Amino acid sequence: MAALRFRRFRDGRPKPKRRFLMGVHPVPTLVTLGNLLCGFAAIILAMRSHNPPQDFYGFSSVDCLYTSALLIFVAMVFDAMDGRVARWTKSASKFGMEMDSLCDVVSFGVAPAVLVKALIDYEAPKIWAELGAFPILDRYVWLMMATYVCCAALRLARYNVEAETGHRDFFFGIPSPAAAGCVASLVIMLIPMLKASPATEKAPIYAWIGIDNFPSIIYATLYALPFLMLCLGILMVSRVHYLHVGDRLLRGRKPFMHLLILGLGLVLIILQHEIMLAAAFNGFALTGIANEIRFQLFPSHRPAEWIEAVEAEAAQQSELDSPAPPAEKPAAEKPAAPPNTTTT
């Protein structure tokens, strides 16, 4: 081996370069990793709901579920920041987009499924102690959770493929952060009902519900959550149009009334986040379905950018489906004329 290396050096051939990891931009990558760590922490806390950590004073099982749902929303903040940070620092790259999708699979695909499964496993035996077992078999619950996770991965992979050809004004299929927000917001809404303390009964948003109605609401929500996640998974891989809410609300110049309405909504979310988050995210999911039905029934109501995108997609698909024209055959060379042998 030493002789071979010496011969290579003696012959003047270049020494092979060692391959290391490619260089990355640290600031946006750290923001994206914050998204991943929030999703990982949400999974760990959801799994610890049956055995809360002892190093947190007064941290109960319900608090584990509540904190796990909140961490999913914190992951959304990191997910919204990493793209803007990459543009501000002029460090956007293909690596960052792939890294962002990998982190989103964990934070908005696996974490919501584990959270819902932990909530059902923790609370279902208490609710159905007198009514019997949970009405949905555990293997069917697992199957619906697995479908949601797979659809989230498929949706993010499709987004990466269509990123260069996609439209700026809307998504195809509900975004994975919005789907995760629909689930996490419902869990946050249930937490005060699960505690059922006198302070919860006196809270303004829960006072009109009544503490006696809490078990019925918890029963209906726990029963509906697996089916909701199945529907959200199908919506993620569908071609239903969903608007870019962030760009519509924050991009460009807006009237002063728009600022007032946005500020009022933000105040309501801060004061009554248990109900307002669930209403906002699930309302967004239902709005996309309602708009899609309306635009399919009444094509004249479709926005101009949607029509342009549909026409461009149809033209691209027709080009792919149309057979390639046959190649032109080269013209056959004419045989050379025989030499003239006649004599005069």
Kinemage of the C-alpha trace (Angstrom):
@kinemage 1
@onewidth
@group {chain A} dominant
@subgroup {mainchain}
@vectorlist {calphas} color= white
{ca met a 1} P 0.000 0.000 0.000
{ca ala a 2} L 2.836 2.407 0.863
{ca ala a 3} L 4.565 1.581 -2.401
{ca leu a 4} L 1.335 2.283 -4.324
{ca arg a 5} L 0.972 5.687 -2.666
{ca phe a 6} L 4.608 6.524 -3.358
{ca arg a 7} L 4.201 5.517 -7.017
{ca arg a 8} L 1.114 7.749 -7.338
{ca phe a 9} L 3.051 10.693 -5.854
{ca arg a 10} L 6.028 9.953 -8.085
{ca asp a 11} L 3.884 9.805 -11.234
{ca gly a 12} L 2.542 13.295 -10.541
{ca arg a 13} L -1.116 12.302 -10.321
{ca pro a 14} L -3.228 14.590 -7.998
{ca lys a 15} L -4.029 13.354 -4.551
{ca pro a 16} L -7.766 12.489 -4.205
{ca lys a 17} L -9.768 15.068 -2.273
{ca arg a 18} L -11.534 14.093 0.918
{ca arg a 19} L -15.293 14.516 0.794
{ca phe a 20} L -16.874 16.450 3.674
{ca leu a 21} L -20.410 17.715 4.282
{ca met a 22} L -21.452 20.532 2.004
{ca gly a 23} L -21.428 24.053 3.372
{ca val a 24} L -24.719 25.381 4.781
{ca his a 25} L -25.992 28.794 5.783
{ca pro a 26} L -26.073 28.731 9.607
{ca val a 27} L -28.806 31.287 10.426
{ca pro a 28} L -31.748 29.895 8.405
{ca thr a 29} L -30.622 26.336 9.142
{ca leu a 30} L -30.744 26.992 12.905
{ca val a 31} L -34.246 28.448 12.548
{ca thr a 32} L -35.348 25.355 10.631
{ca leu a 33} L -33.800 23.116 13.286
{ca gly a 34} L -35.840 25.036 15.877
{ca asn a 35} L -38.920 23.814 14.023
{ca leu a 36} L -37.624 20.240 14.226
{ca leu a 37} L -36.808 20.462 17.939
{ca cys a 38} L -40.280 21.813 18.736
{ca gly a 39} L -41.836 18.875 16.913
{ca phe a 40} L -39.556 16.437 18.719
{ca ala a 41} L -40.392 17.973 22.117
{ca ala a 42} L -44.112 17.830 21.274
{ca ile a 43} L -43.810 14.098 20.561
{ca ile a 44} L -41.898 13.433 23.799
{ca leu a 45} L -44.391 15.353 25.957
{ca ala a 46} L -47.371 13.653 24.325
{ca met a 47} L -45.818 10.256 25.015
{ca arg a 48} L -45.153 11.261 28.650
{ca ser a 49} L -48.800 12.194 29.315
{ca his a 50} L -49.372 8.901 31.150
{ca asn a 51} L -46.202 9.461 33.235
{ca pro a 52} L -45.501 13.216 33.597
{ca pro a 53} L -41.889 14.297 34.187
{ca gln a 54} L -41.095 14.738 37.854
{ca asp a 55} L -38.643 17.627 37.449
{ca phe a 56} L -41.490 20.040 36.599
{ca tyr a 57} L -43.403 21.084 39.728
{ca gly a 58} L -47.112 20.488 39.302
{ca phe a 59} L -46.760 19.288 35.676
{ca ser a 60} L -49.733 16.974 35.215
{ca ser a 61} L -50.730 14.694 32.360
{ca val a 62} L -53.111 17.316 30.979
{ca asp a 63} L -50.303 19.879 31.085
{ca cys a 64} L -48.142 17.559 28.979
{ca leu a 65} L -50.839 17.402 26.311
{ca tyr a 66} L -51.406 21.152 26.469
{ca thr a 67} L -47.695 21.964 26.158
{ca ser a 68} L -47.324 19.471 23.325
{ca ala a 69} L -50.083 21.221 21.368
{ca leu a 70} L -48.538 24.635 22.058
{ca leu a 71} L -45.148 23.447 20.790
{ca ile a 72} L -46.749 22.608 17.450
{ca phe a 73} L -47.767 26.264 17.150
{ca val a 74} L -44.255 27.355 18.142
{ca ala a 75} L -42.955 25.113 15.355
{ca met a 76} L -45.252 27.023 12.971
{ca val a 77} L -43.543 30.263 13.998
{ca phe a 78} L -40.122 28.806 13.190
{ca asp a 79} L -41.477 27.413 9.917
{ca ala a 80} L -42.770 30.853 8.918
{ca met a 81} L -39.505 32.536 9.905
{ca asp a 82} L -36.954 30.340 8.164
{ca gly a 83} L -37.986 31.287 4.639
{ca arg a 84} L -38.010 34.998 5.423
{ca val a 85} L -34.660 34.775 7.217
{ca ala a 86} L -33.193 32.988 4.196
{ca arg a 87} L -34.450 35.754 1.889
{ca trp a 88} L -33.246 38.532 4.215
{ca thr a 89} L -29.765 37.009 4.420
{ca lys a 90} L -29.817 36.080 0.704
{ca ser a 91} L -29.073 32.479 1.576
{ca ala a 92} L -32.046 30.621 0.072
{ca ser a 93} L -30.984 27.280 -1.380
{ca lys a 94} L -32.260 23.888 -2.453
{ca phe a 95} L -30.736 22.425 0.698
{ca gly a 96} L -32.844 24.754 2.867
{ca met a 97} L -36.061 23.780 1.094
{ca glu a 98} L -35.383 20.069 1.509
{ca met a 99} L -34.383 20.588 5.156
{ca asp a 100} L -37.581 22.527 5.810
{ca ser a 101} L -39.751 19.748 4.386
{ca leu a 102} L -37.985 17.080 6.448
{ca cys a 103} L -38.594 19.079 9.628
{ca asp a 104} L -42.226 19.700 8.660
{ca val a 105} L -42.840 15.952 8.394
{ca val a 106} L -41.880 15.609 12.053
{ca ser a 107} L -43.554 18.752 13.433
{ca phe a 108} L -46.753 18.764 11.347
{ca gly a 109} L -47.032 15.106 10.389
{ca val a 110} L -45.827 12.852 13.192
{ca ala a 111} L -46.330 15.178 16.193
{ca pro a 112} L -50.113 15.824 15.671
{ca ala a 113} L -50.756 12.119 15.143
{ca val a 114} L -48.885 11.175 18.340
{ca leu a 115} L -50.683 13.965 20.231
{ca val a 116} L -54.160 12.759 19.217
{ca lys a 117} L -53.281 9.122 19.943
{ca ala a 118} L -51.943 10.047 23.383
{ca leu a 119} L -55.056 12.111 24.131
{ca ile a 120} L -57.346 9.219 23.201
{ca asp a 121} L -55.307 6.699 25.181
{ca tyr a 122} L -55.227 8.972 28.234
{ca glu a 123} L -58.775 10.303 28.309
{ca ala a 124} L -60.865 7.607 26.601
{ca pro a 125} L -60.766 5.133 29.541
{ca lys a 126} L -62.148 7.834 31.855
{ca ile a 127} L -64.935 8.965 29.540
{ca trp a 128} L -65.993 5.479 28.525
{ca ala a 129} L -65.617 3.868 31.962
{ca glu a 130} L -69.396 3.698 32.296
{ca leu a 131} L -70.201 3.453 28.581
{ca gly a 132} L -67.764 0.671 27.752
{ca ala a 133} L -64.767 0.684 25.452
{ca phe a 134} L -63.893 3.434 22.989
{ca pro a 135} L -66.320 3.080 20.057
{ca ile a 136} L -63.484 2.959 17.478
{ca leu a 137} L -61.164 -0.031 17.588
{ca asp a 138} L -57.566 0.816 18.298
{ca arg a 139} L -56.293 -0.625 15.028
{ca tyr a 140} L -58.631 1.650 13.064
{ca val a 141} L -57.490 4.675 15.069
{ca trp a 142} L -53.884 3.732 14.336
{ca leu a 143} L -54.705 3.305 10.633
{ca met a 144} L -56.229 6.800 10.407
{ca met a 145} L -53.253 8.323 12.222
{ca ala a 146} L -50.862 6.496 9.886
{ca thr a 147} L -52.804 7.743 6.862
{ca tyr a 148} L -52.432 11.318 8.087
{ca val a 149} L -48.659 10.916 8.547
{ca cys a 150} L -48.210 9.356 5.100
{ca cys a 151} L -50.308 12.050 3.425
{ca ala a 152} L -48.259 14.759 5.156
{ca ala a 153} L -45.043 13.253 3.782
{ca leu a 154} L -46.550 12.914 0.292
{ca arg a 155} L -47.852 16.471 0.369
{ca leu a 156} L -44.458 17.911 1.325
{ca ala a 157} L -42.662 15.833 -1.306
{ca arg a 158} L -45.111 17.063 -3.959
{ca tyr a 159} L -44.613 20.637 -2.785
{ca asn a 160} L -40.844 20.332 -3.292
{ca val a 161} L -41.352 18.985 -6.806
{ca glu a 162} L -43.870 21.699 -7.742
{ca ala a 163} L -42.083 24.553 -5.960
{ca glu a 164} L -40.636 25.996 -9.151
{ca thr a 165} L -43.843 25.640 -11.180
{ca gly a 166} L -46.367 26.368 -8.410
{ca his a 167} L -48.439 29.540 -8.137
{ca arg a 168} L -47.646 32.224 -5.592
{ca asp a 169} L -51.258 33.080 -4.678
{ca phe a 170} L -52.504 29.639 -3.574
{ca phe a 171} L -51.557 26.095 -2.593
{ca phe a 172} L -52.793 22.835 -4.056
{ca gly a 173} L -54.114 21.026 -0.979
{ca ile a 174} L -54.239 22.334 2.564
{ca pro a 175} L -50.736 23.187 3.868
{ca ser a 176} L -49.359 20.786 6.463
{ca pro a 177} L -48.977 23.515 9.169
{ca ala a 178} L -52.653 24.430 8.766
{ca ala a 179} L -53.687 20.771 9.014
{ca ala a 180} L -51.614 20.356 12.176
{ca gly a 181} L -53.124 23.572 13.560
{ca cys a 182} L -56.646 22.188 13.108
{ca val a 183} L -55.778 19.237 15.325
{ca ala a 184} L -53.628 21.024 17.907
{ca ser a 185} L -56.191 23.821 18.368
{ca leu a 186} L -58.934 21.314 19.168
{ca val a 187} L -56.690 19.692 21.779
{ca ile a 188} L -56.033 23.112 23.336
{ca met a 189} L -59.787 23.761 23.363
{ca leu a 190} L -60.402 20.514 25.262
{ca ile a 191} L -57.768 21.049 27.971
{ca pro a 192} L -59.853 23.443 30.175
{ca met a 193} L -62.767 21.023 29.903
{ca leu a 194} L -60.564 18.117 30.939
{ca lys a 195} L -59.452 20.014 34.039
{ca ala a 196} L -63.045 21.106 34.818
{ca ser a 197} L -62.003 23.403 37.650
{ca pro a 198} L -64.161 26.208 39.124
{ca ala a 199} L -61.937 28.735 37.341
{ca thr a 200} L -62.740 27.052 34.036
{ca glu a 201} L -66.444 27.164 34.778
{ca lys a 202} L -66.228 30.902 35.464
{ca ala a 203} L -64.182 31.651 32.324
{ca pro a 204} L -66.193 33.889 29.973
{ca ile a 205} L -65.749 31.671 26.939
{ca tyr a 206} L -66.849 28.531 28.806
{ca ala a 207} L -69.493 30.039 31.074
{ca trp a 208} L -72.282 29.754 28.521
{ca ile a 209} L -71.384 26.106 27.807
{ca gly a 210} L -71.879 24.876 31.354
{ca ile a 211} L -69.697 22.396 33.190
{ca asp a 212} L -72.398 19.730 32.886
{ca asn a 213} L -71.981 19.743 29.097
{ca phe a 214} L -68.219 19.250 29.180
{ca pro a 215} L -68.325 15.392 29.057
{ca ser a 216} L -70.579 15.435 25.995
{ca ile a 217} L -68.297 17.859 24.141
{ca ile a 218} L -65.204 15.841 25.073
{ca tyr a 219} L -66.971 12.646 23.966
{ca ala a 220} L -67.908 14.091 20.572
{ca thr a 221} L -64.482 15.662 19.977
{ca leu a 222} L -62.518 12.538 20.854
{ca tyr a 223} L -64.779 10.481 18.598
{ca ala a 224} L -64.381 12.949 15.708
{ca leu a 225} L -60.620 13.557 15.939
{ca pro a 226} L -59.482 10.361 14.110
{ca phe a 227} L -61.946 11.003 11.278
{ca leu a 228} L -60.895 14.655 11.157
{ca met a 229} L -57.251 13.641 10.757
{ca leu a 230} L -58.192 11.222 7.989
{ca cys a 231} L -60.024 14.009 6.138
{ca leu a 232} L -57.130 16.429 6.676
{ca gly a 233} L -54.710 13.869 5.259
{ca ile a 234} L -56.838 13.522 2.125
{ca leu a 235} L -57.087 17.311 1.842
{ca met a 236} L -53.296 17.649 1.990
{ca val a 237} L -52.807 15.478 -1.108
{ca ser a 238} L -55.856 16.837 -2.955
{ca arg a 239} L -55.948 19.561 -5.624
{ca val a 240} L -58.216 21.824 -3.577
{ca his a 241} L -57.086 25.458 -3.798
{ca tyr a 242} L -56.048 27.137 -0.542
{ca leu a 243} L -54.987 30.757 -0.434
{ca his a 244} L -51.653 31.997 0.890
{ca val a 245} L -53.136 33.596 4.000
{ca gly a 246} L -49.857 35.132 5.130
{ca asp a 247} L -49.241 36.826 1.806
{ca arg a 248} L -52.851 38.012 1.561
{ca leu a 249} L -52.811 39.524 5.055
{ca leu a 250} L -49.288 40.959 5.266
{ca arg a 251} L -47.950 41.526 1.753
{ca gly a 252} L -48.243 44.908 0.076
{ca arg a 253} L -50.066 48.072 1.120
{ca lys a 254} L -53.383 47.569 2.906
{ca pro a 255} L -56.152 50.007 3.956
{ca phe a 256} L -56.277 51.233 7.516
{ca met a 257} L -59.445 49.214 8.238
{ca his a 258} L -57.536 46.056 7.299
{ca leu a 259} L -55.004 46.864 10.030
{ca leu a 260} L -57.768 47.388 12.602
{ca ile a 261} L -59.451 44.083 11.762
{ca leu a 262} L -56.113 42.261 11.881
{ca gly a 263} L -55.293 43.800 15.264
{ca leu a 264} L -58.731 42.914 16.646
{ca gly a 265} L -58.329 39.309 15.537
{ca leu a 266} L -54.903 39.130 17.150
{ca val a 267} L -56.283 40.480 20.448
{ca leu a 268} L -59.101 37.901 20.406
{ca ile a 269} L -56.638 35.093 19.798
{ca ile a 270} L -54.442 36.250 22.690
{ca leu a 271} L -57.354 36.640 25.122
{ca gln a 272} L -59.358 33.550 24.132
{ca his a 273} L -56.891 31.378 22.284
{ca glu a 274} L -58.606 28.168 23.392
{ca ile a 275} L -61.618 28.856 21.161
{ca met a 276} L -60.303 31.346 18.598
{ca leu a 277} L -57.446 29.130 17.388
{ca ala a 278} L -59.825 26.229 16.785
{ca ala a 279} L -62.276 28.513 14.978
{ca ala a 280} L -59.558 30.110 12.832
{ca phe a 281} L -57.773 26.945 11.680
{ca asn a 282} L -60.828 24.754 11.178
{ca gly a 283} L -62.625 27.663 9.528
{ca phe a 284} L -59.707 27.985 7.112
{ca ala a 285} L -59.990 24.284 6.234
{ca leu a 286} L -63.746 24.549 5.644
{ca thr a 287} L -63.372 27.776 3.653
{ca gly a 288} L -61.081 26.085 1.141
{ca ile a 289} L -63.598 23.271 0.606
{ca ala a 290} L -66.509 25.719 0.283
{ca asn a 291} L -64.627 27.884 -2.219
{ca glu a 292} L -63.625 24.869 -4.281
{ca ile a 293} L -67.235 23.669 -4.484
{ca arg a 294} L -68.425 27.150 -5.439
{ca phe a 295} L -65.803 27.588 -8.136
{ca gln a 296} L -66.517 24.143 -9.574
{ca leu a 297} L -70.246 24.845 -9.748
{ca phe a 298} L -69.840 28.424 -10.998
{ca pro a 299} L -66.702 28.670 -13.161
{ca ser a 300} L -67.368 32.361 -13.839
{ca his a 301} L -66.619 33.116 -10.158
{ca arg a 302} L -63.104 31.736 -10.304
{ca pro a 303} L -60.293 34.236 -9.671
{ca ala a 304} L -58.188 35.180 -12.668
{ca glu a 305} L -54.996 33.697 -11.221
{ca trp a 306} L -56.729 30.349 -10.698
{ca ile a 307} L -57.895 30.263 -14.330
{ca glu a 308} L -54.399 31.081 -15.568
{ca ala a 309} L -52.895 28.327 -13.414
{ca val a 310} L -55.467 25.764 -14.622
{ca glu a 311} L -54.864 26.682 -18.260
{ca ala a 312} L -51.089 26.496 -17.811
{ca glu a 313} L -51.382 23.101 -16.104
{ca ala a 314} L -53.681 21.798 -18.850
{ca ala a 315} L -51.281 23.011 -21.554
{ca gln a 316} L -48.352 21.369 -19.797
{ca gln a 317} L -50.275 18.106 -19.408
{ca ser a 318} L -51.299 18.133 -23.088
{ca glu a 319} L -47.671 18.561 -24.081
{ca leu a 320} L -46.737 15.555 -21.971
{ca asp a 321} L -49.598 13.412 -23.318
{ca ser a 322} L -49.227 14.343 -27.007
{ca pro a 323} L -46.958 11.974 -28.945
{ca ala a 324} L -43.738 13.392 -30.216
{ca pro a 325} L -43.777 14.205 -33.932
{ca pro a 326} L -41.930 11.641 -36.052
{ca ala a 327} L -38.437 12.589 -36.925
{ca glu a 328} L -37.959 13.653 -40.497
{ca lys a 329} L -36.128 11.110 -42.548
{ca pro a 330} L -33.151 12.435 -44.459
{ca ala a 331} L -33.808 12.767 -48.131
{ca ala a 332} L -32.442 9.865 -50.117
{ca glu a 333} L -29.517 10.775 -52.247
{ca lys a 334} L -30.191 10.501 -55.935
{ca pro a 335} L -27.981 8.009 -57.736
{ca ala a 336} L -25.303 9.596 -59.766
{ca ala a 337} L -25.952 9.701 -63.513
{ca pro a 338} L -23.884 7.277 -65.550
{ca pro a 339} L -21.094 8.887 -67.509
{ca asn a 340} L -21.890 9.807 -71.091
{ca thr a 341} L -19.990 7.374 -73.326
{ca thr a 342} L -21.421 8.448 -76.657
{ca thr a 343} L -18.987 9.853 -79.246
{ca thr a 344} L -19.635 12.394 -81.843
